[in-house]
Amino acid sequence: MATPYGADDVQNARAREAVAGAKPERTTWVTRGRTSLPGTVKLSKKGSRLFRAGQLEDAEKVYLEAKELDPENPYVLSGLGDVYRKLNRFKDSGEQYDAVLKLDKDNIFALRGAGDARRGMKQPLQAIPYWLRYLEINDKDSHVMVRIADAYHKLNDSDNAIDFYEQSLEIKPYDPFALLGLGNVYYAQQDDEKALICFERLLSKNSSHNVVLMTMIGNIYRRRKEFDRAMDYYENALDLDPRNNFALFGMGDCFRGKLNMEKAVYWWGKILDQEPENQPLWTRVGDALVSLDRLDDAIAHYSASLKVDHDLYAVLGLARVSQQKGEFDKACRYCEQALEVDKDNVRALETLVAICEAAGQPEKAQAARDRIKH
C-alpha cells in the first residue's frame, strides 16, 4: 500500500517556498545603440513603478500603450514580459523576451527572462539553452546556475544537475536553493550521506528554522532505520508546527519501526483528525489496530476508509477481522466483494484460501487456490 506521506515532491515544493525569500524583480534593461522616444521612456518608467507596486494589470496597460508608440523598444518589451511572467502568462511573456532577442541576441535580461518563461511553461529542455547563453555573458550568476540544475533534475539528468548545483555553491556556498536541489538529487539517488550534508548545512544557516527541512532530514534517518535520530527532527518540527502532517506521519512510522504500534496509532490518529479523507491512512491504522487485537476499532477504521472510496486493503482487512472473530461466512463475503472488483487479485484469493482452510472448508480453499494458478 502506498505511503500516504511519502510525497517528497510535495515537501520539496514547500521547502522551496520557505528556505529563502523571493529574489528582487529587475526592471532595468540595457540595450546597445538605441535611443528611446521621450514619451516611451516616461511610460516605461511608469509601468516599472506600477510593476514594483504589484499593480500588474495597470502596468500591463501602460506598457501596451508604450508599445503602440514604439513596438521594438526593448525596455517596454522586457517590462511587458516581466508583467506577463508575474501573471503566469508564460507564453505571452516568452514572446516579449523573444522579440527583444531578435533585436539584440545577447541581451542578458531577455535571455534570462526567456528561460524563465519556458520554465513557467514546464519546458525545461527549451529553457536551458537560453540560460546557458546567458551564463556565457554573465558567468557568475549563481541563481541561473540553480535554475539550469533544476531543469536538468526535472529531465532526470543527475550528472548535469549536480554539476550546476556545485558551480552555484562555489560562488554562494550557502545558497538555499542550490543546497536544497543538490540534496534532493542525492536523496533520489539514495545517497543519504551527501543528502544529509546538504540539508543539515542548509538548516544550520536558515534563520526560519525550516520545518520542512527538519521533516526531510527525519525522513532520511527513518529510511535508514535510525528511528531515534529521525524522531529528534520530527519533534523539532512539531515544536514549531504541531499540525505538520509529514512530521506526524514520520513519528508514527518510527514507532511502527520500533514495534510500538500503540504510539504509531496515536500519532497517525492526529493526522486523521485533520484529514478525514485520507483513505490510505485509515486503512493503515486499521491494520495497526488488528495487530493490537483492537478489532472493533479496526473495523471502524476500515469502514471509514471505505466511506471515502473502494479500497482493496480495507475490504481484506475486514475479512481478516471477521476471520479472527470466527465469522467465516462474513469473511468469505468480504473476499468475494474484493474479487468482484478485481477477479484475479492474488492477495484476495490467498486471503480467501486462508479463511476457507481455517473454517474447515478444504474444497472451497482448493477452488480459490485453483483460481490463483489460472
Phi and psi in degrees as a GROMACS rama.xvg file:
@    title "Ramachandran Plot"
@    xaxis  label "Phi"
@    yaxis  label "Psi"
@TYPE xy
-64.475  141.744  ALA-2
-73.4837  124.731  THR-3
-66.5089  -24.2585  PRO-4
-123.817  45.4496  TYR-5
-103.904  15.6269  GLY-6
-82.0401  79.9832  ALA-7
-64.6555  -31.4744  ASP-8
-63.6142  -35.8267  ASP-9
-63.7457  -46.1522  VAL-10
-63.369  -38.6444  GLN-11
-62.8674  -40.3483  ASN-12
-62.0859  -42.6203  ALA-13
-67.1344  -36.3804  ARG-14
-63.7951  -39.958  ALA-15
-60.5185  -35.6763  ARG-16
-68.829  -27.7277  GLU-17
-100.078  -28.8239  ALA-18
-72.432  -19.6675  VAL-19
-156.968  152.814  ALA-20
-75.0995  165.907  GLY-21
-68.6379  141.917  ALA-22
-74.4817  146.897  LYS-23
-62.8498  140.515  PRO-24
-73.0888  145.239  GLU-25
-112.521  143.227  ARG-26
-130.596  1.83599  THR-27
-95.9095  129.066  THR-28
-122.136  146.459  TRP-29
-114.928  127.386  VAL-30
-133.129  136.844  THR-31
-85.7579  137.173  ARG-32
64.8596  36.0548  GLY-33
-141.733  136.151  ARG-34
-109.869  130.199  THR-35
-87.7617  146.28  SER-36
-65.1778  143.339  LEU-37
-54.498  -42.9229  PRO-38
-64.9768  -35.5639  GLY-39
-67.1873  -41.4804  THR-40
-60.442  -45.7183  VAL-41
-60.5732  -45.157  LYS-42
-66.7936  -38.9084  LEU-43
-62.1075  -42.9294  SER-44
-65.1277  -38.6297  LYS-45
-64.2688  -44.429  LYS-46
-59.713  -39.1452  GLY-47
-63.075  -43.3553  SER-48
-62.7962  -43.4248  ARG-49
-63.8901  -39.2598  LEU-50
-61.4974  -47.3921  PHE-51
-64.3405  -28.3889  ARG-52
-82.733  -2.1285  ALA-53
81.2063  10.2105  GLY-54
-91.8111  74.4  GLN-55
-70.0551  -41.0705  LEU-56
-64.6813  -41.0815  GLU-57
-66.0919  -39.3685  ASP-58
-61.7299  -41.55  ALA-59
-58.7259  -45.2953  GLU-60
-59.9012  -43.4941  LYS-61
-65.8255  -44.6676  VAL-62
-64.4113  -37.7266  TYR-63
-65.1301  -37.2701  LEU-64
-63.2065  -42.5669  GLU-65
-65.9387  -35.7949  ALA-66
-65.6151  -32.459  LYS-67
-63.7365  -35.5008  GLU-68
-74.4655  -36.3701  LEU-69
-146.528  85.0614  ASP-70
-62.4317  -17.4917  PRO-71
-112.233  15.9423  GLU-72
-73.2746  118.165  ASN-73
-66.2313  -31.1191  PRO-74
-64.3137  -43.4538  TYR-75
-68.4819  -46.7463  VAL-76
-61.1684  -43.0311  LEU-77
-69.271  -39.4107  SER-78
-61.5444  -41.9357  GLY-79
-65.0285  -38.0009  LEU-80
-60.7122  -41.0195  GLY-81
-62.6876  -43.4476  ASP-82
-61.1648  -48.5773  VAL-83
-64.0697  -36.1936  TYR-84
-63.1479  -42.728  ARG-85
-65.1988  -30.9111  LYS-86
-84.5297  5.6493  LEU-87
62.6941  23.4206  ASN-88
-95.2038  72.3913  ARG-89
-69.402  -34.3977  PHE-90
-63.761  -47.1602  LYS-91
-62.0953  -39.657  ASP-92
-60.6272  -48.0588  SER-93
-59.8216  -35.3993  GLY-94
-64.5941  -36.1655  GLU-95
-68.393  -45.9413  GLN-96
-63.5709  -39.7757  TYR-97
-61.7122  -36.7731  ASP-98
-63.6141  -37.8588  ALA-99
-63.508  -43.2087  VAL-100
-68.041  -23.5654  LEU-101
-67.9845  -29.6154  LYS-102
-85.8324  -32.9472  LEU-103
-149.473  95.0529  ASP-104
-65.7431  -14.9308  LYS-105
-107.498  15.6178  ASP-106
-67.2738  110.138  ASN-107
-65.7864  -33.4032  ILE-108
-71.8058  -36.872  PHE-109
-69.2154  -37.2643  ALA-110
-62.209  -45.009  LEU-111
-65.8142  -44.3985  ARG-112
-64.7641  -39.9438  GLY-113
-61.7889  -39.2455  ALA-114
-65.0174  -42.4643  GLY-115
-62.6699  -38.1281  ASP-116
-63.6703  -41.4871  ALA-117
-67.7922  -34.8058  ARG-118
-60.9686  -43.458  ARG-119
-62.7924  -31.0957  GLY-120
-83.1378  6.2405  MET-121
60.2095  45.5462  LYS-122
-123.691  68.1156  GLN-123
-60.3435  -35.2724  PRO-124
-64.8872  -35.768  LEU-125
-78.3399  -26.5092  GLN-126
-72.7745  -37.0548  ALA-127
-55.8332  -45.9026  ILE-128
-60.1545  -35.9627  PRO-129
-64.0268  -45.4473  TYR-130
-67.6325  -35.8326  TRP-131
-64.9736  -40.6481  LEU-132
-63.6688  -38.8619  ARG-133
-60.1346  -44.7136  TYR-134
-68.3105  -23.2095  LEU-135
-64.2185  -27.5049  GLU-136
-96.3811  -40.8429  ILE-137
-124.884  83.4153  ASN-138
-84.8585  6.69729  ASP-139
-112.962  12.6216  LYS-140
-84.5746  98.6767  ASP-141
-67.9909  -29.5714  SER-142
-63.6773  -42.2613  HIS-143
-69.7216  -34.2394  VAL-144
-58.9437  -40.9102  MET-145
-65.7427  -39.3471  VAL-146
-64.1446  -39.9398  ARG-147
-63.7646  -43.6503  ILE-148
-60.9499  -43.9599  ALA-149
-59.0967  -41.7505  ASP-150
-63.8801  -43.7417  ALA-151
-63.9414  -37.152  TYR-152
-62.1259  -41.9777  HIS-153
-62.4277  -30.6972  LYS-154
-87.3056  8.04452  LEU-155
61.8184  28.6687  ASN-156
-101.847  82.9474  ASP-157
-66.1659  -36.5814  SER-158
-62.3573  -49.1167  ASP-159
-68.4105  -35.1633  ASN-160
-61.0729  -48.826  ALA-161
-60.626  -42.3052  ILE-162
-57.6249  -47.5884  ASP-163
-75.104  -33.7619  PHE-164
-61.4465  -43.6025  TYR-165
-67.0305  -36.864  GLU-166
-60.6638  -41.6699  GLN-167
-62.9332  -42.2345  SER-168
-70.616  -23.2367  LEU-169
-65.6226  -32.3451  GLU-170
-85.8469  -41.2078  ILE-171
-134.139  88.2979  LYS-172
-58.1577  -24.6084  PRO-173
-115.241  26.4596  TYR-174
-57.284  118.979  ASP-175
-64.7728  -37.5972  PRO-176
-70.442  -36.8999  PHE-177
-67.7612  -44.7287  ALA-178
-63.8255  -43.0134  LEU-179
-64.4491  -45.9983  LEU-180
-63.8315  -44.653  GLY-181
-64.0316  -41.4855  LEU-182
-60.3945  -39.4085  GLY-183
-65.1884  -38.3759  ASN-184
-62.2756  -47.7407  VAL-185
-65.3424  -36.3165  TYR-186
-62.7815  -43.4428  TYR-187
-64.1097  -30.8273  ALA-188
-83.2821  -0.109564  GLN-189
59.3835  30.1959  GLN-190
-92.5109  78.2343  ASP-191
-63.7802  -35.7222  ASP-192
-62.2059  -47.0277  GLU-193
-69.2709  -36.5349  LYS-194
-62.6164  -42.8454  ALA-195
-62.9604  -39.6065  LEU-196
-58.25  -45.0243  ILE-197
-65.4844  -49.4163  CYS-198
-67.1914  -42.1817  PHE-199
-70.9361  -34.3529  GLU-200
-63.523  -41.3366  ARG-201
-66.4021  -43.1265  LEU-202
-64.4275  -33.8964  LEU-203
-66.9971  -23.6452  SER-204
-109.365  3.30579  LYS-205
-95.9228  106.418  ASN-206
-67.9189  -15.4724  SER-207
-83.3114  0.632479  SER-208
49.9242  58.493  HIS-209
-56.6406  118.802  ASN-210
-65.2373  -41.0274  VAL-211
-63.5482  -40.1723  VAL-212
-61.8175  -40.6682  LEU-213
-60.4153  -41.8308  MET-214
-69.8849  -34.431  THR-215
-66.919  -41.3617  MET-216
-64.3201  -41.7942  ILE-217
-57.5118  -40.6525  GLY-218
-61.0719  -38.5664  ASN-219
-64.5081  -48.0234  ILE-220
-64.7914  -34.6188  TYR-221
-65.8415  -40.9446  ARG-222
-62.4205  -32.6538  ARG-223
-84.2935  3.0764  ARG-224
64.5559  23.5578  LYS-225
-92.5032  73.5642  GLU-226
-66.3467  -38.0223  PHE-227
-65.095  -42.4793  ASP-228
-66.2661  -39.3685  ARG-229
-60.9529  -43.4928  ALA-230
-66.1803  -29.5639  MET-231
-58.1009  -43.9642  ASP-232
-71.6689  -40.4432  TYR-233
-62.2467  -41.0178  TYR-234
-64.2003  -40.2103  GLU-235
-62.1916  -40.1872  ASN-236
-64.213  -41.5089  ALA-237
-72.6589  -24.4543  LEU-238
-62.679  -34.4681  ASP-239
-88.6379  -31.6114  LEU-240
-142.613  85.8509  ASP-241
-61.7938  -16.7158  PRO-242
-102.486  10.4914  ARG-243
-69.1444  112.609  ASN-244
-72.1864  -26.2245  ASN-245
-67.1533  -41.8556  PHE-246
-69.9339  -39.2646  ALA-247
-61.8048  -43.9391  LEU-248
-63.6315  -43.408  PHE-249
-59.5281  -41.8632  GLY-250
-59.2201  -47.016  MET-251
-61.9033  -42.2144  GLY-252
-69.9953  -31.733  ASP-253
-64.7552  -42.9709  CYS-254
-66.2445  -34.2193  PHE-255
-61.376  -43.9089  ARG-256
-62.5702  -29.8274  GLY-257
-88.5538  7.75396  LYS-258
64.1872  28.0098  LEU-259
-107.78  81.9116  ASN-260
-71.6253  -27.2662  MET-261
-59.2316  -47.529  GLU-262
-72.3174  -31.0079  LYS-263
-60.7516  -45.783  ALA-264
-61.3601  -40.2092  VAL-265
-59.1604  -49.1122  TYR-266
-70.882  -41.3644  TRP-267
-65.9906  -31.8688  TRP-268
-61.4341  -32.0233  GLY-269
-62.9562  -32.9356  LYS-270
-70.6924  -43.4053  ILE-271
-64.132  -28.1282  LEU-272
-62.8951  -31.5568  ASP-273
-94.0558  -27.5597  GLN-274
-128.375  75.4361  GLU-275
-66.5859  -10.3728  PRO-276
-95.6578  6.706  GLU-277
-80.2775  83.257  ASN-278
-59.8099  -47.7109  GLN-279
-58.1232  -33.7826  PRO-280
-75.5916  -35.548  LEU-281
-55.6413  -44.9934  TRP-282
-67.4989  -42.9104  THR-283
-60.4944  -45.081  ARG-284
-66.2942  -36.3476  VAL-285
-57.1495  -44.5208  GLY-286
-61.0457  -41.4189  ASP-287
-63.7502  -39.5576  ALA-288
-67.242  -34.1698  LEU-289
-61.8521  -42.5991  VAL-290
-64.2  -23.4973  SER-291
-92.2749  3.53991  LEU-292
62.7855  25.9594  ASP-293
-96.9706  73.3504  ARG-294
-68.5231  -39.9017  LEU-295
-65.6568  -39.1161  ASP-296
-65.4474  -37.1552  ASP-297
-62.7112  -44.1114  ALA-298
-57.8527  -42.802  ILE-299
-61.7838  -39.3603  ALA-300
-73.4745  -41.292  HIS-301
-62.1229  -40.4723  TYR-302
-65.1024  -38.5283  SER-303
-63.7618  -36.8332  ALA-304
-62.5387  -44.2266  SER-305
-72.4926  -18.7072  LEU-306
-69.0801  -28.2455  LYS-307
-75.142  -46.1735  VAL-308
-177.415  171.336  ASP-309
-64.1533  139.516  HIS-310
-144.883  115.919  ASP-311
-53.6213  -44.6767  LEU-312
-69.5554  -31.9879  TYR-313
-69.1478  -41.2679  ALA-314
-63.5193  -44.6422  VAL-315
-68.8865  -29.3534  LEU-316
-62.8385  -43.2659  GLY-317
-63.3591  -35.2756  LEU-318
-63.674  -44.1201  ALA-319
-66.3427  -38.9312  ARG-320
-62.9111  -44.6727  VAL-321
-61.6022  -39.0327  SER-322
-61.4121  -45.2721  GLN-323
-64.9277  -27.8508  GLN-324
-84.562  -1.18765  LYS-325
80.2577  13.1171  GLY-326
-95.8114  75.0646  GLU-327
-69.7711  -37.5084  PHE-328
-63.0744  -42.7338  ASP-329
-64.4992  -39.6105  LYS-330
-61.7598  -42.5197  ALA-331
-64.1207  -37.6913  CYS-332
-64.0468  -37.8176  ARG-333
-63.5948  -40.9238  TYR-334
-62.7971  -44.1748  CYS-335
-64.2833  -34.9215  GLU-336
-60.9451  -41.7897  GLN-337
-65.8097  -37.7772  ALA-338
-74.6674  -19.7395  LEU-339
-65.3328  -30.2112  GLU-340
-84.5559  -39.0173  VAL-341
-140.166  91.7223  ASP-342
-64.7962  -21.9464  LYS-343
-109.453  16.895  ASP-344
-65.074  117.452  ASN-345
-64.2968  -41.916  VAL-346
-63.6543  -40.6948  ARG-347
-65.1845  -40.6142  ALA-348
-67.2011  -39.9647  LEU-349
-65.2861  -38.3827  GLU-350
-64.4515  -40.7516  THR-351
-63.6668  -39.8697  LEU-352
-59.8903  -47.8694  VAL-353
-62.5413  -39.6558  ALA-354
-67.5563  -44.6059  ILE-355
-64.614  -38.2451  CYS-356
-66.6336  -41.2242  GLU-357
-65.505  -28.7688  ALA-358
-84.4829  -1.57552  ALA-359
72.8032  37.8143  GLY-360
-122.662  73.6971  GLN-361
-62.4433  -32.0397  PRO-362
-68.1236  -43.433  GLU-363
-65.9289  -36.3338  LYS-364
-63.1332  -43.0736  ALA-365
-66.2169  -37.849  GLN-366
-62.2  -42.3018  ALA-367
-66.5027  -38.4904  ALA-368
-64.1617  -38.6258  ARG-369
-63.8318  -34.4928  ASP-370
-65.5479  -31.1749  ARG-371
-66.7063  -43.1064  ILE-372
-63.6976  -30.8453  LYS-373
